[in-house]
Every structure is written in C-alpha cells, then in structure tokens.
Amino acid sequence: MTEWILRPAEPGDVEVIAELRARVMRPDLERLGRFDEHRVRQRFRDSFVPQYMSVIVADGTFAGSVALRPAEDGHWLEHFFIDPELQGRGLGTAVLRTLLEQTDAEGILVRLNVLQGSAAQRLYERVGFTVESQDPVDVFMVRKPS
C-alpha cells in the first residue's frame, strides 16, 4: 500500500475527477447498457460540491476522490473513485476505514449507492454496509455507526 492523504477538493478539481469517474464507471455502466460518454461526466459536474469532497493523493499524485455529504439522517458517501491503476492495493479500503472511523466517532449513519453487479459492493460489505434497497440499476446500502 502507498502513502496517502486526503486534501479538500477545489473548484479546479472538477474535470480531473469527472474524467476519473468516466474511467471507473464505464465497465459497469456499459454492462448495464447505460454508458453515455457525455452524461457520465456531466452528472458529476452538475453535482460537484467542493465543500464535501476530498481528493485522494497517493505518493504525491492524484489517486481519486471521495465525498461525505451531510443529509437529514446521516451522511451520503459519494463520488468514491480510485484510479484503476491503484485499485486492489488496499488504498480504497484504507480511505474508507478512515472516513468511517470519523463517522463512527460522531455516531453518524452513512448511506451510499453502488451500481448493480459492481465489485465495489464487496468492499462496502466488508466494512459493514448492508443492502437497504435495490432496483435494476442501483443498490442502496447503509452502515450504522459501530
């Protein structure tokens, strides 16, 4: 595993994260028949709120992104993308565990949604998320503070 930090996102990060989102989500969106070259980026641009987002920097280089957006009854974990070249090395698990330690300490419930059939669902299950509901495209998961 590499050395990593989280830094606050800045407005100028929007395009690099939008590109990463397109790369990371493409295989699952294609499998589900929902990939659109423009829409995958524009949906991120339209929902980008830097104040809730962090950039993951590993070994001094952009490695991904993650957001924890406050909601009425907890937080939503969103825009959690790790560069495909860095996946499978424990970086995503380390980032996720760090964020969940913070939400646990504050007694905050965390929700997320993941695409049906995505390998990311196994990561979320390993750290305590359970399926709350699902539809043909999305799986909605929840994790109560431990």
KENU-271832 format. One line per field, with one value per residue: x, y, z of N, C-alpha, C, O in turn; chain. Coordinates in pm, 1 decimal. Layout:
N
n.px: X:...
n.py: Y:...
n.pz: Z:...
ca.px: X:...
ca.py: Y:...
ca.pz: Z:...
c.px: X:...
c.py: Y:...
c.pz: Z:...
o.px: X:...
o.py: Y:...
o.pz: Z:...
c: A:...
//
This chain:
146
n.px: 82.9:37.4:161.8:-72.1:-293.7:-577.2:-702.7:-871.8:-1114.3:-1101.0:-1247.7:-1117.9:-1065.9:-1269.0:-1276.0:-1069.9:-1162.5:-1410.4:-1324.1:-1192.4:-1411.1:-1556.7:-1380.9:-1367.7:-1634.6:-1721.8:-1701.3:-1902.7:-2130.5:-2150.1:-2198.6:-2450.5:-2586.6:-2599.4:-2407.9:-2301.4:-2105.9:-2090.5:-2283.9:-2193.4:-1986.6:-2102.9:-2304.6:-2152.9:-2025.7:-2250.5:-2325.9:-2114.9:-1981.0:-1754.7:-1707.8:-1780.5:-1622.6:-1327.7:-996.1:-802.8:-472.1:-200.1:122.1:203.9:58.9:-241.3:-498.1:-759.8:-1101.1:-1342.9:-1652.7:-1831.7:-2139.1:-2349.5:-2671.0:-3022.2:-3056.0:-2802.3:-2502.6:-2413.5:-2208.8:-2027.8:-1918.1:-1683.6:-1400.0:-1128.6:-824.1:-800.0:-552.0:-448.3:-617.1:-709.1:-498.5:-536.1:-576.5:-833.4:-977.9:-835.4:-880.9:-1160.1:-1200.6:-1079.5:-1250.0:-1485.7:-1417.2:-1422.5:-1696.5:-1813.2:-1714.1:-1855.5:-2107.6:-2258.9:-2476.1:-2420.6:-2488.6:-2499.0:-2492.7:-2446.7:-2362.1:-2553.5:-2409.0:-2150.5:-1808.2:-1730.6:-1925.4:-1861.4:-1643.1:-1773.5:-1949.5:-1763.7:-1679.2:-1897.9:-2139.6:-2480.4:-2734.5:-2996.2:-3202.4:-3288.4:-3278.4:-3323.1:-3084.1:-2937.1:-2792.0:-2877.9:-2718.1:-2651.9:-2488.2:-2467.2:-2341.3:-2061.9
n.py: -118.1:230.3:554.3:793.7:1079.0:1282.9:1564.6:1880.0:1925.8:2138.7:2395.3:2375.0:2105.1:1969.0:1873.1:1676.3:1488.5:1428.2:1301.9:1078.3:953.3:878.7:687.0:494.0:415.9:328.5:41.8:-87.6:68.1:26.3:-250.2:-247.4:-126.2:152.8:344.8:664.4:876.2:1157.7:1216.3:1075.9:1228.8:1483.7:1453.2:1434.0:1687.2:1850.6:1787.3:1845.9:1951.6:2118.3:2162.1:1933.3:1737.5:1538.7:1508.3:1232.3:1175.3:995.4:891.5:1146.5:1202.1:1257.6:1040.1:974.7:1031.4:1132.8:1184.8:1303.8:1371.8:1568.7:1472.4:1456.2:1243.9:1143.0:1077.0:1086.0:878.5:952.2:974.1:818.3:730.5:547.2:557.6:330.7:203.5:191.5:42.8:-240.7:-256.1:-190.7:77.0:200.2:67.5:155.7:436.0:440.6:313.3:504.6:728.1:616.6:568.5:827.2:897.7:705.6:784.3:1015.8:917.9:884.4:776.1:619.4:633.5:497.4:453.7:199.6:65.6:-201.1:-520.1:-426.8:-454.5:-303.2:-322.7:-541.1:-444.5:-247.1:-406.7:-552.0:-362.8:-320.6:-223.6:-272.3:-401.1:-187.8:-125.1:-195.8:-156.2:-214.9:-96.3:32.3:-31.8:33.7:113.7:90.3:191.8:158.5:344.6:206.7
n.pz: 0.0:-60.3:51.2:159.3:147.0:234.2:77.1:83.1:-172.1:-459.4:-666.5:-918.2:-944.2:-1062.6:-1336.2:-1359.3:-1177.8:-1291.8:-1526.8:-1417.2:-1296.2:-1525.1:-1635.9:-1428.5:-1388.5:-1635.5:-1724.2:-1562.4:-1619.6:-1896.2:-1898.0:-1784.9:-1984.5:-1988.9:-2039.3:-2128.5:-2299.3:-2265.8:-2063.7:-1832.4:-1738.0:-1715.6:-1523.9:-1292.6:-1292.6:-1256.7:-997.8:-835.7:-538.3:-386.1:-107.1:35.6:-61.7:-98.3:-223.6:-307.2:-252.4:-344.5:-279.7:-355.0:-586.2:-776.8:-693.1:-658.5:-546.8:-298.1:-133.3:147.9:213.3:405.7:525.8:608.2:796.8:844.9:665.9:318.2:134.5:-140.6:-483.6:-475.6:-597.2:-715.6:-885.7:-1151.2:-1192.0:-940.1:-791.7:-589.7:-417.2:-158.3:-103.8:-136.1:66.7:292.6:284.8:305.0:556.6:724.1:689.1:790.2:1055.0:1149.4:1111.6:1274.5:1526.8:1558.9:1569.0:1336.7:1084.3:768.2:425.3:91.2:-265.9:-505.8:-824.5:-964.7:-953.1:-932.3:-842.0:-628.3:-433.5:-270.9:-123.0:30.2:178.4:330.0:513.6:668.4:555.4:465.4:247.2:175.2:-2.0:-346.0:-702.5:-1057.2:-1145.7:-937.3:-612.0:-291.2:3.9:357.7:658.5:994.2:1271.2:1447.6
ca.px: 0.0:112.7:133.3:-180.5:-359.8:-696.0:-698.0:-1000.7:-1129.5:-1109.5:-1325.6:-1037.2:-1055.4:-1388.6:-1255.9:-990.2:-1249.4:-1509.2:-1257.5:-1172.7:-1543.2:-1589.4:-1297.1:-1400.9:-1772.2:-1751.8:-1733.1:-2032.2:-2236.7:-2165.0:-2262.9:-2591.5:-2644.0:-2630.6:-2294.2:-2310.8:-1976.4:-2110.3:-2364.8:-2116.8:-1907.2:-2189.4:-2373.1:-2059.9:-2011.0:-2373.1:-2342.0:-1988.2:-1984.4:-1620.2:-1700.6:-1799.8:-1540.2:-1183.2:-913.5:-709.0:-339.0:-116.1:260.6:215.6:-11.7:-386.8:-531.9:-903.1:-1186.6:-1449.6:-1732.8:-1925.0:-2236.6:-2448.4:-2812.0:-3109.7:-3040.1:-2667.0:-2420.7:-2404.3:-2076.0:-2048.3:-1804.1:-1566.8:-1333.5:-984.0:-764.3:-794.4:-415.7:-417.5:-716.4:-664.5:-377.8:-573.6:-595.4:-975.7:-1014.2:-775.0:-953.5:-1294.1:-1193.0:-1050.3:-1373.3:-1584.3:-1375.3:-1471.7:-1842.6:-1843.5:-1684.0:-1961.1:-2236.1:-2330.8:-2513.8:-2370.4:-2557.0:-2437.2:-2547.8:-2347.8:-2428.9:-2577.2:-2300.9:-2019.4:-1716.8:-1720.8:-2020.7:-1791.7:-1567.5:-1866.4:-1997.0:-1654.4:-1665.9:-2019.2:-2260.0:-2578.7:-2828.6:-3119.6:-3298.1:-3223.1:-3360.9:-3245.8:-2956.5:-2865.7:-2804.8:-2865.3:-2661.8:-2646.3:-2399.0:-2490.3:-2213.2:-2029.5
ca.py: 0.0:354.2:665.3:871.2:1181.3:1346.1:1710.4:1935.2:1949.9:2277.5:2403.2:2331.7:1958.9:1910.0:1799.3:1555.7:1390.0:1385.0:1204.9:954.9:892.8:813.4:566.1:394.6:368.1:281.7:-100.5:-121.5:134.4:-45.3:-378.8:-219.5:-60.3:290.2:435.9:775.5:944.9:1293.5:1216.8:1026.5:1342.0:1596.2:1426.0:1472.1:1833.2:1909.6:1758.5:1874.3:2048.6:2101.2:2165.9:1799.6:1642.7:1532.6:1446.3:1134.6:1191.5:881.7:912.8:1278.5:1209.6:1239.1:898.1:951.8:1128.5:1082.0:1290.0:1270.9:1481.0:1561.9:1456.8:1469.8:1139.1:1087.4:1127.7:1005.9:857.2:970.0:1006.4:746.5:673.7:523.8:534.2:186.8:150.9:179.2:-43.4:-373.3:-244.9:-153.1:220.8:227.8:19.3:245.3:562.8:415.9:289.0:633.0:806.6:553.5:593.2:962.0:897.4:626.7:866.1:1115.8:848.8:917.7:672.5:650.2:566.8:508.8:363.5:138.9:4.2:-345.7:-603.3:-363.8:-517.1:-215.4:-364.8:-630.9:-358.3:-185.2:-510.4:-586.9:-262.6:-313.3:-176.2:-373.5:-356.9:-129.2:-146.7:-201.5:-152.9:-279.5:-29.4:71.2:-98.0:134.0:47.4:171.0:143.5:224.1:362.7:95.4
ca.pz: 0.0:-75.0:142.9:102.6:226.9:178.2:79.8:39.4:-315.6:-504.1:-791.0:-1031.5:-948.0:-1121.7:-1461.3:-1338.5:-1111.9:-1391.5:-1614.5:-1341.4:-1283.1:-1651.8:-1649.1:-1326.4:-1400.6:-1771.0:-1739.0:-1503.3:-1695.4:-2023.7:-1867.3:-1758.0:-2101.1:-1950.9:-2055.9:-2222.3:-2289.8:-2214.9:-1940.6:-1718.8:-1688.0:-1682.8:-1396.1:-1186.1:-1293.0:-1204.1:-854.5:-768.0:-428.8:-328.7:38.9:91.6:-135.1:-76.9:-326.6:-253.1:-309.1:-306.1:-322.3:-415.0:-714.1:-774.5:-694.5:-651.9:-480.1:-213.4:-69.9:255.5:208.1:513.8:491.1:723.7:898.8:840.4:555.7:196.6:77.4:-284.2:-570.5:-425.4:-713.5:-706.9:-1017.1:-1175.4:-1178.4:-797.0:-727.8:-549.0:-334.5:-22.6:-88.4:-115.0:199.7:391.8:282.1:356.1:702.4:788.6:689.8:877.3:1193.2:1182.2:1124.9:1393.7:1644.7:1568.6:1574.8:1213.5:988.3:634.1:314.0:-40.9:-366.7:-594.3:-938.3:-959.2:-1006.1:-916.7:-746.4:-511.0:-331.4:-176.6:-32.5:124.0:269.2:422.4:619.3:748.3:487.5:428.8:144.2:227.4:-110.0:-476.7:-822.6:-1163.4:-1172.5:-815.8:-482.5:-186.1:121.0:478.6:765.2:1122.1:1341.8:1538.4
c.px: 87.7:78.0:22.8:-229.7:-490.2:-674.2:-833.0:-1002.0:-1141.8:-1190.2:-1248.3:-1021.1:-1167.5:-1359.0:-1173.6:-1074.5:-1355.4:-1449.7:-1234.9:-1305.3:-1580.1:-1509.8:-1341.2:-1538.8:-1804.1:-1784.9:-1870.1:-2147.1:-2257.5:-2236.6:-2413.0:-2661.5:-2675.2:-2514.6:-2323.2:-2188.0:-1988.8:-2177.4:-2284.7:-2032.9:-1997.1:-2264.6:-2282.2:-2046.7:-2131.2:-2388.6:-2217.3:-2005.2:-1851.8:-1616.9:-1718.7:-1704.2:-1393.9:-1118.0:-817.3:-578.0:-253.6:22.3:275.2:137.8:-161.7:-420.1:-681.3:-976.1:-1287.1:-1522.9:-1816.0:-2019.6:-2337.6:-2590.0:-2892.1:-3080.2:-2901.5:-2585.5:-2434.8:-2258.6:-2094.9:-1915.0:-1674.1:-1505.6:-1184.8:-934.8:-752.0:-654.7:-375.5:-516.2:-655.6:-540.1:-408.2:-597.4:-741.6:-1021.7:-959.7:-849.1:-1090.6:-1293.1:-1165.0:-1176.2:-1476.0:-1545.2:-1427.4:-1623.0:-1884.8:-1823.9:-1792.8:-2100.1:-2322.5:-2353.3:-2464.6:-2447.4:-2475.1:-2520.4:-2435.1:-2424.6:-2442.8:-2458.2:-2162.3:-1936.0:-1703.3:-1816.1:-1954.3:-1709.2:-1660.7:-1920.9:-1890.7:-1641.0:-1798.8:-2143.7:-2349.9:-2674.2:-2956.0:-3232.7:-3220.0:-3326.2:-3276.8:-3107.9:-2874.0:-2893.2:-2779.9:-2825.0:-2654.8:-2549.9:-2425.9:-2356.5:-2188.1:-1983.9
c.py: 124.9:452.5:749.2:976.6:1219.6:1496.2:1762.7:1956.3:2099.7:2281.2:2353.7:2180.8:1893.6:1825.9:1671.5:1447.9:1339.9:1281.6:1072.1:881.1:816.8:684.3:456.2:333.7:304.6:132.2:-138.7:-56.6:68.5:-178.3:-361.0:-149.7:86.4:387.3:538.6:862.5:1085.4:1292.3:1173.2:1137.8:1455.9:1574.3:1461.8:1623.9:1900.8:1890.2:1790.4:1986.2:2032.9:2094.3:2029.1:1696.1:1653.0:1466.3:1352.6:1151.5:1077.2:900.9:1043.3:1300.7:1190.9:1091.0:872.4:1062.9:1056.9:1200.5:1228.4:1390.0:1465.6:1550.6:1462.3:1368.1:1074.7:1156.0:1032.2:999.2:858.1:991.3:943.2:671.0:663.5:496.1:383.0:126.3:131.2:89.0:-178.5:-372.5:-201.0:-4.7:254.7:184.9:112.4:378.3:545.0:393.4:419.3:719.0:748.9:563.2:728.9:961.9:814.2:709.6:971.5:1053.2:871.1:795.0:715.8:566.4:584.7:430.7:322.2:72.9:-146.7:-419.0:-544.4:-437.1:-433.2:-257.7:-456.1:-550.9:-299.3:-287.1:-548.5:-487.8:-234.0:-256.4:-294.4:-314.0:-309.0:-147.6:-153.0:-193.8:-214.2:-218.5:-9.5:-20.9:10.9:63.1:144.6:107.1:227.2:240.7:247.6:149.0
c.pz: 0.0:36.2:79.4:201.9:158.4:186.2:34.0:-112.3:-341.3:-633.2:-913.8:-1043.8:-1027.4:-1245.6:-1441.9:-1269.2:-1209.0:-1486.8:-1544.1:-1325.5:-1409.8:-1669.5:-1553.5:-1351.1:-1536.2:-1778.5:-1681.7:-1579.5:-1831.5:-2003.0:-1846.0:-1874.6:-2077.9:-1971.5:-2163.1:-2197.9:-2229.9:-2077.2:-1818.2:-1656.9:-1639.0:-1551.9:-1279.3:-1178.6:-1227.6:-1053.4:-772.9:-665.1:-354.6:-176.7:104.0:33.8:-96.1:-196.5:-255.1:-327.5:-255.3:-365.0:-400.5:-543.1:-694.1:-788.9:-691.3:-580.5:-392.1:-152.9:41.3:266.2:321.1:458.0:620.9:834.4:897.0:733.0:437.3:154.8:-74.0:-354.9:-520.3:-542.3:-687.1:-848.9:-1038.7:-1161.3:-1032.4:-723.0:-693.6:-462.5:-191.4:-0.9:-59.5:22.7:306.8:399.0:345.1:506.9:778.3:797.8:787.1:1024.5:1238.9:1201.4:1245.5:1520.1:1667.6:1574.9:1451.7:1125.8:849.7:531.7:186.6:-139.5:-460.1:-708.2:-919.0:-1021.8:-991.2:-811.8:-619.6:-400.3:-228.5:-76.8:72.5:223.5:371.6:537.5:689.3:683.7:456.5:325.6:211.4:125.9:-240.7:-586.5:-934.6:-1189.1:-1045.7:-698.0:-378.6:-57.7:238.1:578.3:889.2:1191.6:1437.5:1670.9
o.px: 198.5:-22.0:24.6:-210.2:-510.5:-632.3:-901.4:-902.9:-1187.0:-1200.1:-1308.3:-968.0:-1161.0:-1413.1:-1204.9:-1059.6:-1387.4:-1516.5:-1255.3:-1310.3:-1629.0:-1564.8:-1350.9:-1557.0:-1904.1:-1888.6:-1945.0:-2250.3:-2371.2:-2324.7:-2492.8:-2780.1:-2767.1:-2521.9:-2364.3:-2169.2:-1903.8:-2131.9:-2305.4:-2011.3:-1971.3:-2285.6:-2328.8:-2055.5:-2115.6:-2457.4:-2214.4:-2039.0:-1838.0:-1530.4:-1676.0:-1704.6:-1343.2:-1176.6:-757.3:-573.3:-236.7:37.7:348.7:148.6:-204.4:-376.8:-725.6:-923.0:-1313.4:-1462.7:-1864.2:-1984.6:-2403.9:-2623.6:-2835.5:-3079.6:-2886.0:-2597.1:-2464.1:-2192.4:-2168.3:-1813.5:-1568.3:-1551.8:-1122.1:-997.0:-698.5:-641.2:-278.3:-499.2:-562.8:-482.1:-316.7:-634.8:-769.8:-1096.3:-1030.5:-877.0:-1132.2:-1376.7:-1221.1:-1205.1:-1544.6:-1633.0:-1471.1:-1672.8:-1982.2:-1907.4:-1818.8:-2199.9:-2445.1:-2260.1:-2466.6:-2468.2:-2392.7:-2607.2:-2342.8:-2538.4:-2354.0:-2412.8:-2064.8:-1986.6:-1668.3:-1789.3:-1987.8:-1705.2:-1629.3:-1936.6:-1923.0:-1596.6:-1811.1:-2245.5:-2302.0:-2692.0:-3015.7:-3345.1:-3101.5:-3444.5:-3166.7:-3022.7:-2753.0:-3000.8:-2673.8:-2888.2:-2652.3:-2532.7:-2409.6:-2266.8:-2280.6:-1952.0
o.py: 124.5:436.4:773.0:964.9:1192.2:1548.5:1697.8:1999.1:2176.0:2179.8:2296.1:2132.9:1774.1:1716.0:1568.8:1329.3:1221.1:1184.9:965.8:759.0:704.0:583.3:339.7:212.9:234.0:97.4:-213.3:-120.0:56.2:-214.9:-447.0:-117.7:140.3:501.4:504.9:915.7:1126.1:1360.2:1227.8:1139.5:1516.5:1669.4:1514.1:1682.1:1996.7:1968.6:1764.5:2099.5:1944.5:2026.3:2010.3:1580.3:1760.8:1380.0:1389.5:1143.2:1063.7:923.6:1050.2:1407.3:1117.2:1024.9:760.7:1171.4:937.7:1304.1:1115.6:1494.7:1362.4:1611.4:1472.0:1403.1:961.9:1276.6:913.8:1102.1:776.0:1022.5:1006.2:563.6:759.2:420.0:313.6:10.2:61.1:62.7:-224.8:-478.0:-176.9:36.1:330.8:257.1:144.7:427.8:625.1:449.3:441.5:776.0:823.0:565.9:744.2:1020.1:848.5:705.9:1011.4:1124.6:876.2:719.8:834.5:446.4:675.5:352.0:398.3:29.5:-211.5:-383.5:-606.4:-476.4:-486.2:-230.5:-449.2:-585.0:-301.7:-255.7:-574.5:-524.3:-134.8:-241.7:-403.5:-192.4:-379.2:-181.5:-120.0:-221.1:-262.0:-284.0:-32.2:-79.4:73.3:-33.8:266.3:-14.7:349.3:158.6:196.9:71.5
o.pz: 53.8:106.2:-41.4:322.9:40.1:289.5:-45.1:-171.6:-255.9:-702.4:-1004.5:-1144.0:-1056.2:-1258.2:-1502.2:-1298.7:-1208.8:-1523.4:-1602.7:-1340.0:-1403.1:-1713.3:-1591.9:-1336.0:-1549.0:-1834.8:-1744.6:-1601.5:-1877.3:-2080.8:-1883.3:-1866.3:-2139.5:-1925.7:-2274.2:-2088.5:-2150.7:-1985.1:-1709.8:-1535.7:-1535.1:-1476.7:-1178.1:-1070.5:-1152.0:-988.1:-652.6:-699.2:-270.0:-121.4:218.0:75.7:-65.1:-261.9:-154.1:-450.2:-134.1:-485.0:-499.0:-603.7:-605.2:-883.3:-718.2:-556.9:-408.3:-124.6:30.1:320.7:332.0:356.4:729.7:952.4:943.7:711.2:454.1:141.2:-129.0:-292.6:-522.3:-581.0:-641.7:-923.1:-952.3:-1122.8:-1004.3:-604.0:-759.7:-436.8:-112.7:109.1:33.1:88.8:402.2:508.2:428.8:577.9:885.6:903.0:857.6:1110.7:1353.0:1297.8:1312.5:1610.4:1781.1:1584.9:1461.3:1097.3:817.4:549.2:176.3:-101.8:-488.7:-690.3:-863.5:-1130.6:-1033.7:-706.7:-514.2:-283.3:-110.2:41.4:191.5:341.5:487.5:646.4:761.1:751.3:425.1:318.0:293.1:162.9:-245.7:-566.3:-907.3:-1249.2:-1046.9:-685.3:-377.7:-15.6:219.2:581.6:889.3:1172.7:1500.9:1761.1
c: A:A:A:A:A:A:A:A:A:A:A:A:A:A:A:A:A:A:A:A:A:A:A:A:A:A:A:A:A:A:A:A:A:A:A:A:A:A:A:A:A:A:A:A:A:A:A:A:A:A:A:A:A:A:A:A:A:A:A:A:A:A:A:A:A:A:A:A:A:A:A:A:A:A:A:A:A:A:A:A:A:A:A:A:A:A:A:A:A:A:A:A:A:A:A:A:A:A:A:A:A:A:A:A:A:A:A:A:A:A:A:A:A:A:A:A:A:A:A:A:A:A:A:A:A:A:A:A:A:A:A:A:A:A:A:A:A:A:A:A:A:A:A:A:A:A
//
